[in-house]
Amino acid sequence: MPAKRLETNVRYRPGRAVVIDLSGEIDGFAREALNTAYDEAEKGDPGVILLDFGGVGYINSSGIALIVGVLARARASKRRLLACGLSEHYEEIFRITRLSDFVSVFEDEESALAGAAKNRPAKKEDWTCHKHR
């Protein structure tokens, strides 16, 4: 059975977050698709980016490394990175690799966005990222 390349869809949730829907496999071949989607998500300068893994059937160690790279980009730009839709197996992988220490994992998109809103800083300027020159 041939590998299913990663496909992404970027959705903007006004006033809430940017959601990146992921489907297919996250492996070494997913680098370009994942980085392109993240670049698109950052254009709106959101405080939160949610990775929706609901359509992902496979993640290997190279894929975990790509997710860590996205996490590093999010942290560098002071954005919160959330995840939802992970299977039990991949939730366990996130725990074992300690990714879940840095990426809050939720069951679904609505609970993730509710959780993000609950933990939002009081002042909007603290919530969004400012570009510095």
C-alpha positions in Angstrom: 0.0 0.0 0.0 1.6 3.3 -1.0 2.1 6.0 1.5 -0.5 8.7 1.6 1.2 12.1 1.3 0.3 14.7 3.9 -2.4 17.1 2.8 -3.2 20.3 4.8 -6.0 22.8 5.0 -5.6 26.1 6.8 -8.8 27.6 8.4 -9.1 30.9 10.2 -11.3 31.0 13.3 -11.9 34.7 13.7 -10.9 36.0 17.1 -9.9 32.5 18.2 -7.2 30.7 16.3 -5.9 29.3 13.1 -6.6 25.6 12.5 -4.4 23.4 10.3 -6.3 20.3 9.3 -3.8 17.5 8.6 -4.6 14.3 6.7 -2.4 11.5 5.4 1.0 10.5 6.8 3.5 12.7 8.7 6.9 11.4 7.8 10.0 12.9 6.2 8.1 13.6 3.0 5.7 15.8 4.9 8.2 18.6 5.5 7.2 20.9 2.7 3.4 20.5 3.2 3.6 21.1 7.0 5.9 24.1 6.7 3.8 25.7 3.9 0.7 25.3 6.0 2.4 26.8 9.1 3.7 29.7 7.0 0.1 30.3 5.8 -1.2 30.1 9.3 1.3 32.7 10.6 0.1 35.2 8.0 -2.9 36.1 10.2 -0.5 36.7 13.2 -2.6 34.5 15.5 -1.8 33.8 19.1 -2.9 30.2 18.8 -2.3 27.6 16.1 -4.2 24.4 16.4 -3.0 21.2 14.6 -5.9 18.9 13.9 -4.6 15.4 13.5 -8.0 13.9 12.9 -7.1 12.7 9.3 -3.6 11.5 10.2 -3.2 7.7 10.1 0.6 7.5 10.6 3.4 9.5 12.2 7.0 8.2 12.3 10.0 9.5 14.0 10.8 11.9 11.2 7.2 13.2 11.5 7.7 13.7 15.2 10.8 15.7 14.4 8.8 17.9 12.0 6.2 18.5 14.7 9.0 19.5 17.1 10.2 21.9 14.4 6.8 23.5 14.2 6.7 23.7 18.0 10.1 25.5 17.9 8.8 28.0 15.4 5.6 28.6 17.4 7.6 29.2 20.6 10.1 31.5 18.9 7.2 33.7 17.7 5.4 33.5 21.1 2.4 31.5 19.7 0.6 28.7 21.5 0.5 25.4 19.6 -2.4 23.1 20.4 -3.2 19.6 19.0 -6.5 17.7 18.6 -7.7 14.6 17.0 -4.8 12.4 17.9 -5.5 8.6 18.2 -4.8 7.1 21.6 -1.6 5.7 20.2 -0.3 9.1 19.1 -1.5 10.7 22.3 0.8 8.2 24.1 3.6 9.0 21.7 3.2 12.7 22.6 3.4 11.8 26.3 6.4 9.6 25.9 8.3 12.1 23.8 7.2 14.9 26.2 5.7 16.9 23.3 2.5 17.1 25.4 4.5 19.1 27.9 4.7 21.9 25.3 1.7 21.2 23.1 -1.7 21.0 24.8 -3.6 18.0 23.5 -7.4 18.1 23.3 -9.9 15.5 22.0 -11.5 17.8 19.4 -11.3 21.3 17.9 -14.1 22.8 20.0 -12.5 21.7 23.3 -9.1 22.9 22.1 -10.5 26.4 21.2 -12.5 26.5 24.4 -9.3 25.6 26.4 -7.3 28.2 24.5 -9.9 30.9 25.3 -10.0 29.9 28.9 -6.2 30.4 29.3 -6.1 33.5 27.3 -4.1 36.5 28.8 -6.3 39.3 30.0 -4.9 41.9 27.6 -5.1 41.4 23.9 -1.6 42.7 23.4 -0.4 39.9 25.6 -2.3 37.4 23.5 -1.1 38.2 20.0 2.5 38.2 18.8 4.2 41.5 18.0 6.8 41.6 15.3 9.9 43.3 16.4 12.5 44.8 14.1 
